[in-house]
Each structure stands twice: as structure tokens, then as C-alpha cells.
Amino acid sequence: MVSSVTALTIESWTLYPFGILLIAARMISRRILLGSFSKLQIDDWLMLFVAITFTGVIVSVNQVSHNLSNYLPPGAAEEFTSEEHDNAVYGSKFVMILEEFMLANTWLCKACLLILYHQMTLGLKQNKLVKIVGGYCVFGYVLIQILYLGVWCRPIQQYWQVPVDNSQCASYYHHLITSAVFNITSDLLMLYIPLPILIKARLPLKRKIILCGVFSLGVLVILSAILNRYYNFTEPYGSLIYLDWYTGEAATSVFVANVPHLWPLLSRIFAIGAFNSLRRTTGNSSGNGNSSGKGFYPKGSGNHKGGRARPYDQHGYIQSESEERIASAGAGPGAETTWPLPESKNGATLELGSMGSKPMGYAATAAGGNEKDDNEHTNGIVKTVQIRQYSNEV
């Protein structure tokens, strides 16, 4: 029978390469989309730090499992030999290190997703919610660190003292409760950002289900966090099950933060084209009309090449195009507005003039090809596509 230590080692080092490969795949995908690694955005660079923190979690989990700690039954430490005492001190230090790596990994993944959501919701009312949730995450992380390092266990050396004078320095109960509250509530708030947009979007049902599924993966992170704390609080001394869930939660966070960026790489590998090719249906309310695979993308954004268009903005983020547009925004620089797709020939480049008294630039490439969608054809929905406004001075 495989011991719990061996099982944890196998599980953790099996999940680790998947997480690192997914981060590498994200970087390659962004390189394909943006044209150069030098054009990577801040969330891409943050993900490189996630690779470090994820590595730290896996190493720390295994160190904790192979060594003793100060979380012991009453009186057990008094029976330790000198070697066992030193081993418990060493293991206790790695418990503290593990917790720091875990916090950093979790909150960096949140930051990467919030940056993505910020770009997706530019010009929409949901953008304010993104900023509120971002502020809540920053506040939560700072408060957790203050309480963890300066309040729950004083002096801080008690975290690796064997035996401890303060039970909180061994059980981490107060810290675990505090971090779980901020972690789970912030994840629930983050789920509320993309899903209402996608649910209301005028998209074919199949495409809508896929997108909702991708952006609902955060439910798995929440479930992992809940199980992590459950086993922390319920398992007896010496149980390593909670370490399994530390590994699972960290890996799930990495997976969820990277999956939304993988489509350019997948489309290149499997030659499946753009997932969200923008389309329009012209016709009246009776359903008479036709659909064509034509889409608009910002000129100079790197999102159109060789007649193939991609649903991303000039920074390589998923455009709010997935809403096809639910709402229009202001007309200032950097805002987004809704335009009906004009008639154009396949592969044509269309230039639109200025708007209002302030000169604005609009440029787009119409992607060629014909696609029909039964849902669009039947309902005769007149769809529009987004053009990002940008100042001529930029």
C-alpha cells in the first residue's frame, strides 16, 4: 500500500508539470497573438511570478510532508529526541513558507484574471465592479499578511518553536479562517463579472455555453479552497490530506488563470480558425436575411494578418466583442462604441471618418469567408460589432 507521503509526492509532482506547461502555452499563445514577447502585458509578466510561487508551493508541500512540525498532540514534543526536535523546527519553518507561497500564488492568479476582466469590460458598467473587486482583493491580501505576520502569533519565531506557547502558532486556525473568507468571497465576486455579460450576449447557444464554461472554472477554485479548509479543521494530528488540497487549489488557480488565453495557440495547432469570428445578419424582424463571416478589428493592433481576423484588442486581450454588443459606451479616447457592420467585400479594409467635433480614428479589417448560423438566420437579429476608438494623437 502506498503511504500518504508517497501518494502526495506523486500527486504534487504530476500536477506541477501540467501547471508549468500551461503557463508556457499561455506565453506562446500570447506571442502568436501579439507578434513579439516584448509586447507581453502586465498580467503575462505576473504569470511568470506565478510560475515561481507555484514551484514554491509544490516544493514546500513536499518538505512539510517529509518532516515533522510543531502541530502536535499535547505532550508529544517533550518525547522528541534532539534529531526529531530539529526536524520539527525545520518542518515548521516550511509550513510558514508554504503559507506565504500559497497566498502569493492565489492572489497573483486573481490579479491576472482581474486585468483580463478590466480589458474585457472597458466602456461597460461592469468595469466599475472590476475595480471594486480589485480593491477588495488588495485590501484582503494586505490585511491577511498583517494579521498573519504581526497579530495571530507573536513573536513571529513562535511559528517554528517546538513546542509552541500559543496554539495559533501551530494550528493557524485564525489565519486560515481569515484567508478563506477573503479568498472565497473575492472568487465569488469575480465570477459575477464575466458571466452576466456572456449570458446576455447575443451569441449562438453553443458558443455561449463554451465561453460560460471557461469563465466558470473559478467554481473549481472555490470548491478546492473550501475542501482545503475543511480538511485543515477536521483531520487529526499527523494527517496530510490538507496538503493534497493545498496542491489541488494552487494547481487549479494556475489552470483557471491561463485557460482563457490559449485559443490563439490551439487555433494555430489544430487549424480551427478564430473561435469568435464576428458575424452579422442583415434582414428584418421577420427573419429574412443572410449572414456572413465578416468582422471588424482595430487597425495596427496585430489582430489581422493575411485576411484572418481575431477577436482581440490591440493589447491581445479578449475583446468585449463576445457580447456582440450589449451596450455602447462613451465617445472619448479609449472608449468603445457600437456600429452596425457596413457592406464590404471580402478582405477589404474599411476606413471610417471622425466623429463629433473631436477627431477620432477608426480602422478595421473585414475578414473574408462565409459562415451561416441557423439561430441568427431564423431570428433575423441585426448584430453589431465593436470598433475601439482611439485618438489620432496616439
Beta strands, then each sheet from edge to edge (+ up, - down):
strand 1: 280-283
strand 2: 289-292
strand 3: 304-305
strand 4: 308-309
strand 5: 336-340
strand 6: 349-352
strand 7: 360-365
strand 8: 384-388
strand 9: 390-391
sheet 1: 1+ 2-
sheet 2: 3+ 4-
sheet 3: 5+ 8-
sheet 4: 6+ 7- 9+
end
